[in-house]
Amino acid sequence: MSTDTQQETRLHGGRLIARRLKAHGVTKLFTLSGGHIFPIYDGCRAEGIDIVDVRHEQAAAFAAEGWAKVTRTPGVAAVTAGPGVTNAISAIASAQSNNSPVLVLGGRAPAMRWGRGSLQEIDHVPFVRPLTKLAATPDGTAEIPGLVDEALKVALSPHSGPTFLDFSMDHVFSEAEEPASDATLLEPWRGAGADGDAIERAGALLAQAERPVVMAGTNLYWGHGETALQQLAEQLGVPVFLNGLARGCVPADHELFFSRARGAALKGADVALVIGVPMDFRLGFGESFGAETELITIDVAEPLREHPRKVVAELYGALPATLDALRVAAAGGPDRAAWKAQLRAIEEEKRAAERAELGDERAPLHPMRVYQGLAEVIDRNAIIVCDGGDFVSYAGRVVDSYEPGCWLDPGPFGCLGTGPGYALAAKLARPERQVVLLLGDGAFGFSGLEFDTLARHGVNVVGVMGNNGIWALEKHPMEFLYGYSVAAELRPATRYDEVVRALGGHGELVERPEQLRGALERAFSAGVPALVNALTDPTVVYPRKSNLA
């Protein structure tokens, strides 16, 4: 009888993995098939975790990151040994730069024959470790459950980010007893806020500010700080600027949200709250702010890099509690109506200057004309996924977000090929919403075959392509610098829409502005993944301003 009970509680390694994933609320496993990870599939099938297979391992890991970005819960991918792991490296690096809580599970050659040259034998951990918060290999089947718990916990702890586990083939096929576990996932945003003395110091500075601004980024979103930020901004009358995953944390039509006036606001502010965003190239390494602007940095944890310029106060802790305390400490400041009016005038002037491009009737199309047409057919809560260079850069300027988790761009790592994986996960997580994949023709070359994945799984994403037949963000600057360009040409007017049709989707070609509205409407009503292939003018030069290095 004792023996029978023991046999009933022994599970193979893949089932042990799946049971821990399920216990932590994981419902999707993104993957590409490989023999080393068959037991993980068997475990997920038994535990009711959906197995979503793609055409390239990078798409599996990007989908895991996309799931994390949309749901603010860990995304999980499983890839086979050797090339399966190396193919996922760019996505792991992307998750690192975006602080995305992702767990990548890898296969591994058997431990009992390690060093003898088994198929796809390579030690993944040393080259994955610099990109992850934790990278490890269990020494045996019995260690698997505890290590899965630890990897998910570490992925969510501030600063959140990717973790990696690989499993020796003999260990994941072997059995062990399932240990009792009450491990639960962290919710660090519910914790204590920043140090009280730091709050008082920052509050005193903010209370005296006549021209304060908020510049918030991705960790505002990961830290669930959007409600507290909006309350702070409304009570104190502080203009708000957002980038990265923070887009939508204050609705684009809120009276305190600004985007076009960012340069003037950051330069003209006397006090800036820099919330959940590093002062990297996107903020001119700190030089986007005025020389006299006093900076207060607020984040979920201490920064991983030193600030590039002096800050006057640092607040690190759970964002809702920190921002609520700061709002109270900074109450009673001066009237900021004149400051807000000044910025609103700049905002409206710059928006007015865009109207000519938004209404441009040239053929091939101006990229801005594509976004004018798209704005006419997308819902307020549509999820926008970005994968491209100049075409997506225009989207960053003019496409608005109104809710958290509705803007997925590659982030500061700038990796192309993210889009189909992100879009796959976004639509699976939010099937009731429109999911729009914005991509360039260059980006399509990285993962365009994932439209097959979308079609096979019935995931009705609508892709909108700006097809200018060049690598525009490289071609135009190179010609400016050297008078010529190399390695910057693509085939003009390629029929990517026909490729998508061949993969089981719906395709539309748009050559003139008057074709755009109908093509978009047909794409959204097609009932299958779709691509609107809009031919755009290769002579249009995106007005790049960021100092990349």
C-alpha positions in Angstrom: 0.0 0.0 0.0 2.8 2.4 0.9 4.6 1.4 -2.4 1.4 2.1 -4.4 1.1 5.6 -2.8 4.7 6.4 -3.6 4.3 5.3 -7.2 1.2 7.6 -7.6 3.1 10.6 -6.4 6.1 10.1 -8.7 6.1 12.2 -11.8 8.5 12.7 -14.7 10.5 16.0 -14.9 8.3 17.5 -17.5 5.2 16.9 -15.5 6.9 18.4 -12.4 7.7 21.5 -14.5 4.1 21.8 -15.8 2.6 21.4 -12.3 4.7 24.3 -10.9 3.8 26.5 -13.9 0.1 25.8 -13.5 0.3 26.4 -9.7 1.6 29.9 -10.6 -1.2 30.7 -13.1 0.7 30.0 -16.3 -1.8 29.0 -19.1 0.3 29.3 -22.2 3.7 27.7 -23.2 5.2 29.2 -26.4 7.6 26.8 -28.1 9.1 25.2 -31.2 9.2 21.4 -31.2 12.3 19.6 -30.1 12.9 16.1 -28.7 14.8 17.3 -25.7 11.7 19.0 -24.3 9.0 16.3 -25.2 8.4 15.6 -21.4 7.5 19.3 -20.9 4.9 19.1 -23.6 3.5 15.9 -22.1 3.3 17.6 -18.7 1.6 20.7 -20.1 -0.9 18.6 -22.0 -1.7 16.7 -18.8 -2.0 19.9 -16.8 -4.1 21.8 -19.3 -1.5 24.4 -20.3 -1.9 25.4 -23.9 1.0 24.6 -26.2 1.5 27.4 -28.8 4.0 26.4 -31.4 5.8 28.8 -33.7 8.2 28.7 -36.7 11.4 30.0 -35.0 12.5 29.9 -31.4 13.0 33.7 -31.3 9.3 34.0 -31.9 8.5 31.7 -29.0 10.6 33.8 -26.7 9.3 37.1 -28.1 5.7 35.7 -27.6 6.6 34.9 -24.0 7.8 38.5 -23.6 4.6 39.8 -25.3 2.5 37.8 -22.9 4.4 39.4 -20.0 3.9 42.8 -21.4 0.2 42.5 -21.9 -0.7 40.7 -18.7 2.0 41.8 -16.3 2.5 38.1 -15.4 5.4 35.9 -16.4 5.6 34.7 -20.0 7.0 31.2 -20.5 8.8 29.7 -23.5 10.3 26.3 -24.0 13.1 25.7 -26.6 15.1 22.7 -27.5 18.8 22.3 -26.7 21.7 24.0 -28.6 20.3 26.0 -31.5 16.9 26.2 -29.8 18.5 28.2 -27.0 20.9 30.2 -29.2 18.0 31.2 -31.5 16.2 32.6 -28.5 19.1 34.8 -27.3 17.9 38.0 -29.0 14.5 37.7 -27.3 16.1 37.1 -23.9 18.3 40.2 -24.4 15.2 42.1 -25.4 13.4 41.0 -22.2 16.4 42.1 -20.2 16.4 45.6 -21.6 12.6 45.9 -21.1 12.6 44.4 -17.6 10.1 41.8 -18.8 9.4 38.9 -16.5 10.0 35.9 -18.7 11.0 32.3 -18.0 12.8 30.5 -20.9 13.0 26.7 -20.4 15.7 24.9 -22.5 16.4 21.4 -23.3 19.9 20.0 -22.6 22.0 17.0 -23.6 21.9 14.2 -21.1 24.0 14.6 -18.0 25.0 10.9 -18.0 26.9 11.4 -21.3 27.9 15.0 -20.8 31.2 15.8 -22.6 31.0 12.9 -25.1 29.4 14.8 -27.9 25.7 14.2 -27.7 23.4 15.9 -30.2 23.2 19.6 -29.7 25.4 19.4 -26.6 26.5 22.8 -25.4 26.6 24.5 -22.0 24.0 27.2 -22.3 24.3 28.7 -18.8 27.6 30.6 -19.2 26.4 32.6 -22.2 22.8 33.0 -21.1 23.7 34.2 -17.6 24.8 37.7 -18.5 21.3 38.3 -20.0 19.3 36.9 -17.2 18.6 37.4 -13.5 19.0 33.6 -12.9 20.4 30.9 -15.2 20.7 27.4 -13.8 20.5 23.6 -14.5 19.0 21.3 -11.9 21.4 18.6 -10.8 18.6 16.0 -10.8 14.9 15.5 -11.3 14.0 16.1 -7.7 15.5 19.7 -7.9 13.2 20.7 -10.7 10.1 22.0 -8.9 12.0 24.2 -6.4 14.1 25.7 -9.2 11.0 26.5 -11.3 9.5 28.3 -8.3 12.7 30.2 -7.7 13.0 31.2 -11.4 9.5 32.7 -11.5 10.0 34.5 -8.2 13.2 36.0 -9.4 11.7 37.0 -12.7 9.1 39.1 -10.9 11.2 40.6 -8.2 12.3 44.3 -8.9 13.8 45.0 -11.2 11.9 42.3 -13.1 13.5 40.5 -16.0 14.2 37.2 -17.7 15.3 33.9 -16.1 16.5 30.7 -17.7 16.5 27.0 -16.8 17.7 24.1 -18.8 17.0 20.5 -18.1 19.3 17.6 -18.9 17.4 15.1 -21.1 17.8 12.2 -18.7 16.6 14.2 -15.7 13.5 15.6 -17.5 12.5 12.1 -18.7 13.2 10.6 -15.2 10.7 10.5 -12.3 10.8 12.0 -8.8 8.3 12.6 -6.0 6.5 15.9 -6.2 7.4 17.9 -3.1 4.8 19.9 -1.1 4.9 23.6 -2.0 3.1 26.7 -0.9 5.2 29.0 -3.1 3.3 31.9 -4.5 4.3 34.6 -7.0 5.4 38.0 -5.7 3.3 41.1 -6.0 6.0 43.6 -5.2 3.9 46.6 -6.2 1.8 46.0 -3.1 4.8 46.5 -0.8 6.2 49.4 1.2 7.1 52.7 -0.6 10.3 54.7 -0.5 12.1 55.9 2.7 10.1 58.5 4.5 12.9 61.0 4.8 13.4 60.8 1.0 9.7 61.3 0.5 9.7 64.4 2.6 12.7 65.9 0.8 11.2 65.2 -2.6 7.8 66.5 -1.5 9.3 69.8 -0.3 11.0 70.3 -3.7 7.9 69.4 -5.7 5.7 71.6 -3.5 7.8 74.6 -4.4 8.1 73.9 -8.1 6.4 76.3 -10.5 7.2 74.3 -13.7 7.2 70.6 -12.7 6.9 67.7 -15.1 6.7 63.9 -15.0 8.7 61.8 -17.3 7.7 58.2 -16.8 8.6 55.0 -18.5 8.4 51.2 -18.5 8.9 50.5 -14.8 5.8 52.6 -14.1 3.8 49.9 -15.9 5.6 47.0 -14.3 5.2 48.6 -10.9 1.4 49.1 -11.3 1.9 52.8 -10.7 -0.6 54.3 -13.2 -3.5 55.0 -10.8 -1.3 56.6 -8.2 0.5 58.7 -10.9 -2.7 60.0 -12.4 -3.9 61.0 -8.9 -0.7 62.8 -8.2 -0.7 64.6 -11.5 -4.3 65.7 -11.1 -4.0 66.9 -7.5 -0.8 68.8 -8.1 -1.4 69.9 -11.7 1.8 68.3 -13.1 2.1 67.7 -16.9 2.9 64.1 -17.8 5.1 62.6 -20.5 5.4 58.9 -21.1 7.5 56.5 -23.1 7.9 52.7 -23.5 5.4 50.5 -21.7 4.2 53.5 -19.7 2.3 54.7 -22.8 -1.4 54.6 -22.0 -0.9 54.8 -18.2 -2.3 58.3 -18.5 -4.9 58.4 -21.4 -3.7 60.3 -24.4 -6.8 62.6 -24.2 -6.2 63.5 -20.5 -5.8 67.2 -19.9 -2.4 66.6 -18.2 -1.0 64.3 -20.9 1.4 65.8 -23.4 3.7 64.3 -26.1 4.7 66.8 -28.7 5.8 69.4 -26.2 8.3 67.1 -24.5 11.5 68.9 -25.6 10.3 72.3 -24.3 8.8 70.8 -21.1 11.9 68.8 -20.1 14.2 71.7 -20.9 12.0 74.3 -19.2 11.0 72.3 -16.0 12.4 73.4 -12.7 11.6 70.0 -11.1 11.2 66.7 -13.0 9.9 63.5 -11.6 11.8 60.8 -13.5 9.7 57.7 -12.9 10.6 54.2 -13.9 12.7 55.2 -16.8 16.5 55.3 -17.2 18.3 58.3 -18.5 19.6 56.5 -21.6 19.8 57.6 -25.2 16.0 58.2 -25.3 16.5 61.0 -22.7 19.8 62.2 -24.2 21.7 60.6 -21.3 20.1 63.1 -19.0 20.7 66.1 -21.3 17.1 66.2 -22.4 16.4 68.0 -19.2 17.4 71.6 -18.6 20.8 72.4 -17.0 19.0 73.8 -14.0 16.2 71.2 -13.8 16.3 69.4 -10.4 15.7 65.7 -10.9 13.8 63.4 -8.6 14.2 59.7 -9.6 11.5 57.3 -8.6 11.6 53.6 -9.3 10.7 50.1 -8.1 14.3 49.5 -7.0 17.7 51.2 -7.1 19.1 51.7 -10.7 21.3 49.1 -12.3 23.5 51.9 -13.7 24.7 55.2 -12.2 22.7 58.2 -13.2 24.5 60.2 -15.9 23.9 63.5 -14.1 23.2 64.6 -10.5 19.8 63.9 -9.0 18.5 65.7 -5.9 16.3 62.9 -4.4 15.9 59.2 -5.0 12.8 57.3 -4.1 12.9 53.5 -4.5 10.1 51.1 -3.4 6.7 50.0 -4.4 5.3 52.7 -6.7 1.7 53.0 -5.6 2.8 53.6 -2.0 5.7 55.9 -3.0 3.6 58.0 -5.4 0.7 58.3 -2.9 3.1 59.4 -0.1 4.7 61.9 -2.5 1.4 63.3 -3.5 0.5 64.0 0.2 4.0 65.4 0.9 3.9 67.8 -2.0 0.4 69.2 -1.5 -0.3 72.9 -1.4 2.1 74.0 -4.2 1.7 77.1 -6.5 -0.9 77.4 -9.2 0.6 75.8 -12.4 -2.1 76.9 -14.8 0.3 79.2 -16.8 2.8 76.4 -17.1 0.2 73.9 -18.4 -1.2 76.5 -20.8 2.3 77.2 -22.2 2.9 73.5 -22.9 -0.6 73.1 -24.3 0.0 75.8 -26.8 3.2 74.1 -28.0 1.4 70.8 -28.1 -1.4 72.2 -30.3 1.0 74.0 -32.5 3.0 70.9 -33.2 -0.1 68.8 -33.8 -1.3 71.4 -36.3 2.0 71.2 -38.1 1.5 67.4 -38.6 -1.8 67.9 -40.4 -0.3 68.4 -43.8 1.6 65.1 -43.6 -1.4 63.2 -42.1 -3.5 64.4 -45.1 -0.8 64.0 -47.7 -2.3 62.4 -50.9 0.9 61.4 -52.6 1.4 57.9 -54.1 3.3 55.9 -52.9 2.0 57.0 -49.5 3.5 59.2 -46.9 3.8 57.0 -43.7 1.8 59.6 -41.8 -1.1 59.2 -44.2 -1.2 55.5 -43.3 -1.6 56.4 -39.7 -4.3 58.9 -40.4 -6.2 56.1 -42.1 -5.6 53.6 -39.3 -6.8 56.1 -36.7 -10.2 56.1 -38.4 -10.8 52.3 -37.9 -9.1 51.2 -34.6 -10.7 51.0 -31.3 -9.8 53.0 -28.2 -8.4 49.9 -26.5 -6.7 48.4 -29.5 -3.3 46.9 -28.8 -0.6 48.3 -31.0 2.5 46.2 -31.7 5.5 47.8 -33.3 8.2 46.1 -35.4 10.2 48.3 -37.7 12.4 51.3 -38.2 11.2 54.5 -39.8 7.6 53.4 -40.3 7.3 52.5 -36.6 9.1 55.7 -35.6 6.3 57.7 -37.2 3.8 55.6 -35.2 5.6 56.5 -32.0 5.0 60.1 -32.8 1.3 60.0 -33.8 -0.4 56.8 -32.6 -2.1 57.4 -29.2 -2.7 55.0 -26.3 -5.4 55.3 -23.8 -5.0 52.2 -21.5 -2.0 50.5 -20.0 -0.6 47.5 -21.9 -1.7 48.7 -25.3 1.6 49.8 -26.8 4.3 47.1 -27.4 7.4 48.3 -29.1 10.8 46.5 -29.1 12.3 48.8 -26.4 15.8 50.1 -26.1 17.4 46.9 -27.4 15.7 47.7 -30.7 15.5 44.2 -32.0 13.5 43.6 -35.2 11.4 40.6 -35.5 9.6 41.1 -32.2 6.2 41.9 -33.7 4.6 38.6 -34.7 5.5 37.0 -31.4 4.2 40.0 -29.4 1.1 40.1 -31.5 0.4 36.4 -31.1 0.6 36.6 -27.4 -1.4 39.9 -27.2 -4.3 38.4 -29.1 -4.3 35.2 -27.1 -4.3 37.2 -23.9 -6.9 39.7 -25.1 -8.9 37.9 -27.8 -11.8 40.5 -27.6 -9.5 43.4 -28.7 -8.1 44.5 -31.9 -4.4 43.7 -32.2 -2.6 45.7 -34.8 0.9 44.8 -35.9 2.8 47.7 -37.4 5.8 46.6 -39.4 8.2 47.6 -42.0 9.1 45.6 -45.0 12.6 45.1 -43.5 11.2 43.7 -40.3 9.0 41.3 -42.2 12.1 39.5 -43.3 12.9 38.5 -39.7 9.7 36.7 -38.8 7.2 37.1 -41.5 6.6 33.3 -41.6 5.0 33.6 -38.2 1.8 34.6 -40.2 1.7 30.8 -40.6 1.6 30.5 -36.8 -1.1 33.1 -36.6 -3.2 31.3 -39.2 -2.7 27.8 -37.7 -3.8 29.0 -34.3 -6.7 31.1 -35.5 -5.2 34.3 -34.2 -6.7 37.2 -36.2 -4.0 39.9 -36.0 -4.1 42.7 -38.5 -0.7 43.7 -39.9 -0.2 47.1 -41.4 3.1 47.4 -43.4 4.9 50.5 -44.5 6.7 49.1 -47.6 9.3 51.6 -48.9 11.8 49.0 -50.3 14.7 50.3 -48.3 16.3 50.3 -44.8 15.3 53.9 -44.4 16.8 54.6 -40.9 20.2 53.5 -42.3 20.0 54.7 -46.0 19.1 58.3 -45.4 21.7 59.0 -42.6 24.4 57.2 -44.6 23.7 59.2 -47.6 23.9 62.4 -45.5 27.2 61.3 -44.0 28.9 59.8 -47.1 27.0 60.9 -50.1 26.1 57.2 -50.8 24.6 54.2 -49.1 25.4 50.5 -49.2 23.5 47.5 -47.8 20.4 49.7 -47.6 18.2 48.5 -50.5 15.3 46.0 -50.5 13.2 44.9 -53.5 10.7 47.6 -54.3 7.0 46.9 -54.0 7.4 43.3 -52.9 4.0 41.6 -52.6 4.2 40.6 -49.0 0.4 40.6 -49.0 0.6 37.6 -51.4 3.0 35.8 -49.0 0.5 36.2 -46.2 -2.3 34.8 -48.5 -0.1 31.8 -49.2 0.3 31.2 -45.5 -3.4 31.1 -44.9 -4.1 34.8 -44.2 -5.8 37.7 -45.9 -3.7 40.2 -47.9 -4.3 43.7 -49.3 -2.1 45.9 -51.5 -2.5 49.7 -51.1 -0.8 51.8 -53.7 -2.9 55.1 -53.3 -4.4 56.8 -50.3 -8.0 56.4 -51.5 -7.5 52.6 -51.3 -6.5 52.6 -47.6 -9.8 52.8 -45.7 -11.4 49.9 -47.6 -8.3 47.7 -47.3 -8.2 48.3 -43.6 -11.9 47.6 -43.1 -11.6 44.3 -45.1 -8.6 43.3 -43.1 -10.3 43.7 -39.8 -13.4 41.8 -40.9 -11.5 39.0 -42.7 -11.6 36.5 -39.8 -8.1 35.4 -40.4 -4.7 37.1 -39.8 -4.3 39.9 -42.4 -1.7 42.1 -43.9 -2.3 45.5 -45.5 0.8 46.1 -47.6 0.9 49.9 -48.0 3.6 51.1 -50.5 5.2 54.1 -49.0 7.5 56.8 -50.4 11.2 55.9 -50.0 12.2 59.6 -50.3 10.5 60.5 -47.0 13.2 61.0 -44.4 12.2 60.4 -40.7 13.4 63.4 -38.6 15.6 61.4 -36.2 16.6 63.3 -33.1 17.8 60.7 -30.6 21.5 60.5 -29.8 22.0 56.8 -30.2 25.4 56.6 -28.6 
